[in-house]
């Protein structure tokens, strides 16, 4: 058994079982650093949190962020539980004090690779764009296919500080891209729904048809691809 496999086996037997199970409410959704602390006790120094945003969207790129966190931050939460103002503020603080990297996968690449491979590509690019090579990766939900030791955590963005930080960096970055896209192409309201399949987005698609920034691999978009694209 490799060293990383032994670490993961030990982790599953000990760290995950510590403490009573609590009902998950917004009040309790404060990510902890026990994952990072226990891994550092095992000799890992650069522990990277990894998360993606935009996987379920109908339009726009898929973005992943990798963060090597060196401290705790006030109000650090899963990005979905924060206001845009708090996300922006935390994103600036994290970028100033931590190592971070962004991995972006275009609509064309998503259509070619499909979501599973596109997600792995975004993860890989984010880790490669770190200024320091991590020696352990904590990923949210999806296993990171990498030679690096990696542990994927269910609801990691709510439970792990490094992953929560990565979720904020990725969310702020992608939201800005979608706001820029909204200014470039009128009518779709990308700045409001960020490319996700909301009722507003559906109404815009019924009126205008899909644009070149919509993912043809998504079933709702695939049904509309016989209509002309906007430039």
C-alpha positions in Angstrom: 0.0 0.0 0.0 1.4 3.4 -1.0 2.0 6.2 1.6 -0.9 8.2 0.3 -3.2 5.2 0.4 -2.2 4.6 4.0 -2.9 8.2 4.9 -6.3 8.1 3.4 -7.1 4.8 5.1 -6.0 6.2 8.4 -8.0 9.4 7.8 -11.2 7.5 7.1 -10.8 5.4 10.2 -10.0 8.2 12.6 -10.6 11.9 11.5 -13.9 11.4 9.9 -15.4 9.6 12.9 -14.4 12.2 15.5 -17.1 14.1 17.3 -20.9 13.7 17.3 -22.9 14.1 14.1 -24.8 17.4 14.0 -27.8 18.4 12.0 -26.5 20.6 9.1 -28.0 24.0 9.3 -26.7 27.3 8.0 -25.7 28.2 11.5 -23.5 25.1 11.6 -22.0 25.4 8.1 -18.7 26.8 9.4 -15.9 24.9 7.6 -13.2 23.5 9.9 -9.4 23.1 9.5 -9.2 19.6 11.1 -8.5 18.1 7.7 -5.5 20.3 7.2 -4.3 20.0 10.8 -4.3 16.2 10.7 -2.6 16.0 7.3 0.1 18.4 8.5 0.7 16.1 11.5 1.4 13.4 8.9 4.1 15.5 7.3 2.2 17.3 4.5 3.1 21.0 4.3 1.3 22.4 1.2 -2.3 21.2 1.4 -4.4 22.4 -1.5 -8.2 22.9 -1.5 -9.8 22.4 -4.9 -13.3 23.3 -6.0 -15.2 24.1 -9.2 -18.0 26.3 -10.2 -20.2 26.3 -13.4 -20.4 22.5 -13.8 -24.2 22.6 -13.9 -24.5 25.7 -16.0 -25.9 25.8 -19.5 -23.6 28.5 -20.7 -20.2 29.9 -20.0 -16.9 28.3 -19.0 -16.2 25.8 -16.2 -13.9 27.3 -13.6 -11.9 25.6 -10.9 -9.7 27.2 -8.2 -6.9 25.7 -6.1 -5.9 27.4 -2.8 -3.2 26.6 -0.3 -4.5 28.3 2.8 -2.2 29.6 5.5 -4.7 31.1 8.0 -8.4 31.3 9.0 -10.6 34.1 7.7 -13.6 35.7 9.4 -16.8 34.8 7.6 -15.1 32.1 5.5 -17.9 29.9 4.3 -19.0 27.9 1.2 -19.3 30.6 -1.5 -23.0 29.8 -2.0 -23.8 30.9 1.6 -22.1 34.4 1.2 -23.3 37.6 -0.3 -21.5 38.8 -3.4 -20.0 41.6 -1.3 -18.6 39.2 1.3 -17.3 36.9 -1.5 -15.4 39.8 -3.2 -13.9 40.9 0.1 -12.7 37.4 1.0 -11.5 36.7 -2.5 -9.2 39.8 -2.3 -7.9 38.7 1.2 -7.2 35.2 0.1 -5.4 36.2 -3.1 -3.2 38.6 -1.1 -2.0 36.1 1.5 -2.2 32.6 0.0 -1.1 30.6 -3.0 -3.9 30.2 -5.5 -4.5 29.1 -9.1 -7.4 29.2 -11.6 -8.3 26.6 -14.1 -10.7 27.6 -16.9 -12.3 25.3 -19.5 -14.0 26.9 -22.4 -17.5 26.0 -23.8 -15.8 24.5 -26.9 -13.7 22.2 -24.6 -16.7 21.2 -22.5 -18.7 20.2 -25.6 -15.7 18.2 -26.9 -14.7 16.5 -23.6 -18.1 16.4 -21.8 -18.4 17.4 -18.2 -16.5 14.7 -16.4 -13.3 15.1 -18.4 -13.8 18.9 -18.5 -13.9 19.0 -14.7 -10.7 17.1 -14.4 -9.1 19.4 -16.9 -10.2 22.5 -14.9 -8.8 20.9 -11.7 -5.5 20.0 -13.4 -5.1 23.6 -14.8 -5.9 25.1 -11.4 -3.3 23.0 -9.6 -0.7 23.6 -12.3 -1.2 27.4 -12.0 -0.3 27.4 -8.3 3.1 29.0 -7.7 3.9 26.2 -5.2 3.4 22.5 -5.9 1.0 21.0 -3.3 1.9 17.7 -1.7 -1.8 16.8 -0.8 -5.1 17.8 -2.5 -8.5 18.1 -0.8 -11.2 18.2 -3.5 -14.9 18.9 -3.2 -17.1 16.0 -4.2 -15.2 14.8 -7.2 -12.0 12.7 -7.1 -9.1 14.5 -8.7 -7.3 12.1 -11.0 -3.7 13.0 -10.2 -0.5 11.4 -9.1 -0.6 13.7 -6.1 -2.2 12.3 -2.9 -5.8 13.4 -2.9 -8.9 13.0 -0.8 -12.3 14.0 -2.1 -14.8 15.2 0.5 -18.6 15.2 0.2 -19.8 18.7 0.8 -16.2 19.7 1.2 -17.0 23.4 0.5 -19.1 23.5 3.7 -16.8 21.4 5.9 -13.2 22.2 4.9 -11.6 25.6 5.0 -9.3 25.1 2.1 -12.1 23.9 -0.2 -14.3 26.8 1.0 -11.6 29.3 0.1 -11.3 27.6 -3.4 -15.0 27.8 -3.9 -14.9 31.6 -3.2 -12.0 32.2 -5.6 -13.7 30.2 -8.3 -17.1 31.8 -7.8 -15.9 35.4 -7.9 -13.7 34.7 -11.0 -16.5 33.1 -13.0 -19.1 35.6 -12.0 -16.9 38.4 -13.4 -16.6 36.4 -16.6 -20.4 36.1 -16.9 -20.9 39.8 -16.2 -18.4 40.6 -19.0 -20.3 38.2 -21.3 -23.5 40.0 -20.4 -22.1 43.3 -21.6 -20.8 41.6 -24.7 -24.0 39.9 -25.7 -27.3 41.5 -24.9 -30.6 39.8 -24.3 -29.6 36.7 -22.3 -29.2 38.3 -18.9 -26.0 36.3 -18.2 -25.1 38.7 -15.4 -28.2 37.7 -13.5 -28.4 33.9 -13.8 -24.7 33.3 -14.5 -25.5 30.8 -17.2 -27.6 28.4 -15.0 -30.9 27.0 -16.1 -33.2 29.5 -14.3 -36.7 30.4 -15.5 -35.4 33.7 -16.7 -32.7 32.0 -18.7 -35.2 29.6 -20.2 -37.4 32.5 -21.4 -34.4 34.2 -23.0 -33.5 31.0 -24.8 -37.1 30.4 -26.1 -37.0 33.9 -27.5 -33.4 34.1 -28.9 -32.2 30.6 -29.2 -28.8 29.5 -28.0 -25.7 31.6 -28.5 -22.1 30.5 -29.2 -21.5 30.7 -25.5 -24.1 28.0 -24.7 -23.1 24.4 -24.2 -24.5 22.1 -26.9 -23.7 19.0 -24.7 -26.5 20.2 -22.3 -29.8 18.5 -23.3 -31.9 21.7 -23.0 -29.4 23.5 -25.4 -29.1 20.5 -27.7 -32.8 20.7 -28.4 -32.4 24.2 -29.6 -29.2 23.9 -31.7 -31.2 23.8 -35.0 -31.7 27.6 -34.6 -29.1 30.2 -35.6 -26.4 31.2 -33.2 -25.9 34.8 -32.3 -22.5 36.4 -33.0 
